[in-house]
C-alpha cells in the first residue's frame, strides 16, 4: 500500500516570509538564504512516518540542498512546475475546466489516484473546489492546508495533517 502524498511548498510554508518572523532563524546561503524554523524538524519527521513527501515549489531541485538539509528531508522528489508553466493556454489544455492554478495540474498528474495533502500559502478557492470534487465525487481523499506566509507551518497544524494522513492511510486500502 502506498502512503498518501504530502506536497510541500517552501516559501511561506517552511521558510516564513517577512523580516524576522517569530520562531524563525536566518540561514545564510547566498541567493538561497532563508528564514527557517528549527522547531519544525521533529513534526516534519513525524509526518514522514505517514506521508511520502514531494516538493511543490518553484525551488524544484534547489529545495533539497538548502531547505531539505535544514529540515532533515533527504531524498524528496520534486514537481517539475517550471516545465509545465509556459502559457495559460498550455496549462488550460492540460487540466480539466481550464483551471489556472499553477501547482495543481502538476500535483494532479503526479498523484494520479493517490490520496494527497498539499501545504501552501497560496491556495485558490478554485483549487479548494477541485480538491472537494476530487474527494467527494471521485472518492480520492484530498486535503489542502493553507498557512500564513508570515508564520509558516506550525507544529499544531502538522499534527492535524498527520491525523488526517493516518485516517486516510487506514481507511483507503490499497492506493
Number of C-alpha atoms within 10 A of each C-alpha: 8 12 22 24 22 26 24 18 24 25 22 23 24 29 25 27 19 12 10 12 18 13 15 21 15 14 15 11 9 7 6 12 13 21 24 26 23 13 13 19 15 13 18 22 13 14 19 16 13 21 23 16 25 20 23 25 21 17 20 18 15 13 21 20 12 17 23 17 11 16 20 13 17 13 11 13 16 22 21 19 19 14 8 16 16 10 9 14 11 13 19 15 11 14 16 11 9 14 17 20 18 16 24 20 22 21 23 15 12 15 15 11 14 17 24 25 23 25 25 25 21 18 18 13 10 12 19 15 11 18 23 18 15 18 15 12 10 11 13 20 22 23 20 18 17 18 20 15 20 18 20 29 27 18 15 10 16 18 15 12 22 21 14 17 26 17 12 19 20 10 9 16 9 10 13
